[in-house]
Amino acid sequence: MSSEFQRANFYANPGTVILDGVMTPEQLDAKVPPEVTAILSFGLCGGLAPSVKVGDGFIYEAVITPAPTNLATYRANLAWMNALAKATGFPVAPCWSSGEFNTGDSITQRDLLYARSRCPVIDDESFSVAVFAKKRGIPFCGLRVASDGMANKLPPAIRDALRPDGSDNLWAVVKSVIEQPTDPATGGWQFDELLKTAADSKMAFDALDTACVRVGPTFGWAA
């Protein structure tokens, strides 16, 4: 998301390589310069565990991904993970990430993913970060804040708000509200649900801003 990119760009040391959007490991390999020594998955995430609330932050100890016969686990760098957890006060936890955009949109899907993985949170980008880091042979970690909980019912307009590359698609939001004023899943007005989603997003970004100040311009990384 552009809002995540802007924050990372604002808080990070000058010269830090910052990328946004949902990328494949191959795209990351093409875009990340060879001199980069570590990579951080940064921004927002969604809750899978019922206990996760909007504004809760997490430091990733691992990324759990689907595999042909079971689950694959990519471990974060231990020293970096501990430094981020100490600076932010966020708990350490695994994240589910499949490399597929907009997975876990419904409560039923999130229930199933949590039962399968026991990961409290989900995001779209960390799969590629973890796979790329292993291929490149560099450390990775994750610092993310939940912008929605497991039981949050996002209106259809929000599900259309991002393009597959992660860029904003505001026209799709307007079009959805005009063509479908009420949310068929809840019966509520989409506009009212959008206002609540905006308030939740602000809460999550406020928590992310606080974490950025605490970790400093190196984002906790000590080469």
C-alpha positions as CSV (number, residue, x, y, z in Angstrom):
1,M,0.0,0.0,0.0
2,S,1.1,3.5,-0.7
3,S,0.5,4.6,2.9
4,E,2.9,1.9,4.1
5,F,5.5,2.9,1.6
6,Q,5.3,6.5,2.6
7,R,5.8,5.7,6.2
8,A,8.8,3.4,5.6
9,N,10.3,6.1,3.4
10,F,9.7,8.8,6.0
11,Y,11.2,6.9,9.0
12,A,14.0,4.9,7.3
13,N,17.6,6.1,6.9
14,P,18.3,7.8,3.5
15,G,19.3,5.3,0.9
16,T,17.2,2.5,2.3
17,V,15.7,0.4,-0.5
18,I,11.9,0.5,0.0
19,L,9.5,-1.4,-2.3
20,D,5.7,-1.6,-2.3
21,G,3.0,-3.8,-3.8
22,V,2.6,-7.5,-3.9
23,M,5.6,-9.0,-5.7
24,T,6.7,-12.5,-6.5
25,P,10.1,-13.7,-5.1
26,E,11.4,-13.4,-8.7
27,Q,10.3,-9.8,-8.9
28,L,12.0,-9.0,-5.6
29,D,15.2,-10.7,-6.8
30,A,15.1,-8.4,-9.9
31,K,14.4,-5.2,-7.9
32,V,16.5,-5.6,-4.8
33,P,20.2,-4.6,-5.3
34,P,22.9,-7.2,-4.5
35,E,24.4,-5.0,-1.8
36,V,21.2,-5.3,0.4
37,T,22.0,-7.3,3.5
38,A,18.6,-7.9,5.1
39,I,14.9,-7.4,4.3
40,L,11.9,-6.5,6.5
41,S,8.3,-7.2,5.8
42,F,6.6,-4.0,7.0
43,G,3.1,-2.5,7.2
44,L,-0.3,-3.8,8.0
45,C,-1.8,-7.3,8.5
46,G,-5.1,-9.0,9.2
47,G,-6.1,-11.1,12.2
48,L,-6.7,-14.8,12.0
49,A,-6.8,-15.6,15.8
50,P,-10.0,-14.4,17.5
51,S,-7.9,-12.6,20.1
52,V,-6.3,-10.2,17.6
53,K,-7.6,-6.6,17.7
54,V,-7.2,-3.6,15.5
55,G,-4.0,-1.9,16.4
56,D,-2.2,-5.0,17.8
57,G,1.3,-5.2,16.6
58,F,3.4,-8.3,15.8
59,I,7.0,-9.2,15.2
60,Y,7.3,-12.2,12.9
61,E,9.2,-15.2,14.2
62,A,8.4,-17.2,11.1
63,V,6.3,-17.1,7.9
64,I,4.1,-20.2,7.4
65,T,3.2,-20.9,3.8
66,P,1.2,-23.6,1.9
67,A,3.3,-26.4,0.5
68,P,2.4,-29.3,-1.8
69,T,1.9,-31.9,1.0
70,N,2.1,-29.9,4.2
71,L,3.2,-26.4,5.4
72,A,6.5,-24.7,4.8
73,T,8.1,-22.6,7.6
74,Y,10.6,-19.8,7.0
75,R,12.3,-18.7,10.2
76,A,13.0,-15.0,10.8
77,N,16.5,-13.8,12.0
78,L,16.5,-14.4,15.7
79,A,18.7,-11.4,16.8
80,W,16.7,-9.0,14.6
81,M,13.4,-10.4,15.8
82,N,14.4,-10.0,19.5
83,A,15.6,-6.4,18.8
84,L,12.3,-5.4,17.2
85,A,10.3,-7.1,20.0
86,K,12.3,-5.3,22.7
87,A,12.0,-1.9,21.0
88,T,8.3,-2.1,20.2
89,G,6.9,-4.3,23.0
90,F,5.0,-6.3,20.3
91,P,4.7,-10.0,20.8
92,V,6.6,-12.5,18.6
93,A,4.4,-14.7,16.5
94,P,4.2,-16.6,13.1
95,C,2.4,-15.1,10.1
96,W,0.4,-17.0,7.5
97,S,1.2,-15.8,3.9
98,S,0.4,-17.8,0.8
99,G,1.6,-15.4,-2.0
100,E,-1.9,-15.1,-3.2
101,F,-3.6,-11.6,-3.1
102,N,-6.6,-11.0,-0.9
103,T,-6.8,-14.5,0.7
104,G,-8.7,-14.9,4.0
105,D,-11.4,-12.3,3.1
106,S,-14.2,-14.1,4.9
107,I,-14.6,-15.2,8.5
108,T,-15.0,-18.8,7.4
109,Q,-11.7,-18.6,5.4
110,R,-9.9,-17.1,8.4
111,D,-11.3,-19.7,10.7
112,L,-10.0,-22.4,8.4
113,L,-6.5,-20.8,8.0
114,Y,-6.1,-20.3,11.7
115,A,-7.1,-23.9,12.5
116,R,-4.6,-25.1,9.9
117,S,-1.7,-22.9,10.6
118,R,-2.2,-21.5,14.2
119,C,-0.8,-18.2,13.0
120,P,-2.5,-15.2,14.6
121,V,-2.1,-13.0,11.6
122,I,-2.1,-13.0,7.8
123,D,-0.7,-10.8,5.1
124,D,-0.1,-11.0,1.3
125,E,3.5,-9.9,1.0
126,S,5.5,-11.9,3.5
127,F,5.5,-15.1,1.5
128,S,7.6,-13.5,-1.2
129,V,9.9,-11.8,1.3
130,A,10.6,-15.0,3.1
131,V,11.2,-17.1,-0.1
132,F,13.3,-14.3,-1.6
133,A,15.4,-14.0,1.6
134,K,16.1,-17.7,1.6
135,K,17.1,-17.7,-2.0
136,R,19.4,-14.6,-1.6
137,G,20.8,-16.0,1.6
138,I,20.0,-12.9,3.7
139,P,18.1,-12.4,7.0
140,F,14.5,-11.3,7.1
141,C,12.0,-10.3,9.7
142,G,8.5,-8.8,9.9
143,L,7.0,-5.8,11.7
144,R,3.3,-5.4,11.1
145,V,0.1,-4.0,12.8
146,A,-3.4,-5.5,12.5
147,S,-5.8,-3.3,10.6
148,D,-8.7,-5.7,11.0
149,G,-9.6,-8.6,13.3
150,M,-10.8,-12.1,12.4
151,A,-14.5,-11.1,12.8
152,N,-14.3,-7.8,11.0
153,K,-16.6,-7.8,8.0
154,L,-15.0,-5.7,5.3
155,P,-17.4,-4.2,2.8
156,P,-17.2,-5.2,-0.9
157,A,-15.8,-1.7,-1.7
158,I,-12.7,-2.3,0.5
159,R,-12.1,-5.7,-1.2
160,D,-11.9,-3.7,-4.5
161,A,-9.7,-1.0,-3.1
162,L,-6.4,-2.5,-4.1
163,R,-5.2,-3.7,-7.5
164,P,-3.3,-7.0,-7.6
165,D,0.0,-5.1,-7.5
166,G,-1.0,-3.4,-4.2
167,S,-1.7,0.1,-5.7
168,D,-4.8,2.1,-4.7
169,N,-7.9,1.7,-6.9
170,L,-10.2,4.5,-5.6
171,W,-12.4,4.5,-8.6
172,A,-13.4,0.9,-7.8
173,V,-14.4,1.9,-4.3
174,V,-16.6,4.7,-5.6
175,K,-18.1,2.4,-8.3
176,S,-18.9,-0.3,-5.7
177,V,-20.7,2.1,-3.3
178,I,-22.7,3.6,-6.2
179,E,-23.7,0.3,-7.7
180,Q,-24.1,-1.6,-4.4
181,P,-25.0,0.8,-1.6
182,T,-25.7,-2.0,0.9
183,D,-23.3,-4.8,1.8
184,P,-25.1,-8.1,0.9
185,A,-23.2,-9.9,3.6
186,T,-24.4,-7.7,6.5
187,G,-27.3,-5.6,5.1
188,G,-25.6,-2.5,6.3
189,W,-24.8,0.6,4.3
190,Q,-21.4,0.4,2.6
191,F,-20.6,4.0,3.3
192,D,-21.1,3.5,7.1
193,E,-18.9,0.4,6.9
194,L,-16.2,2.4,5.0
195,L,-16.2,5.0,7.8
196,K,-15.5,2.3,10.4
197,T,-12.8,0.8,8.2
198,A,-11.2,4.2,7.9
199,A,-11.2,4.6,11.6
200,D,-9.7,1.2,12.1
201,S,-7.0,2.0,9.5
202,K,-6.1,5.2,11.3
203,M,-5.8,3.3,14.6
204,A,-3.5,0.7,12.9
205,F,-1.3,3.4,11.3
206,D,-1.0,5.3,14.5
207,A,0.4,2.1,16.2
208,L,2.7,1.6,13.2
209,D,4.0,5.2,13.5
210,T,4.7,4.7,17.2
211,A,6.6,1.4,16.4
212,C,8.7,3.2,13.7
213,V,9.8,5.9,16.2
214,R,10.7,3.2,18.7
215,V,12.8,1.0,16.4
216,G,14.7,4.0,14.8
217,P,15.8,4.6,11.2
218,T,17.6,1.3,10.9
219,F,14.3,-0.5,11.8
220,G,16.2,-2.5,14.5
221,W,18.7,-4.0,12.0
222,A,22.3,-4.2,13.2
223,A,24.6,-5.5,10.4
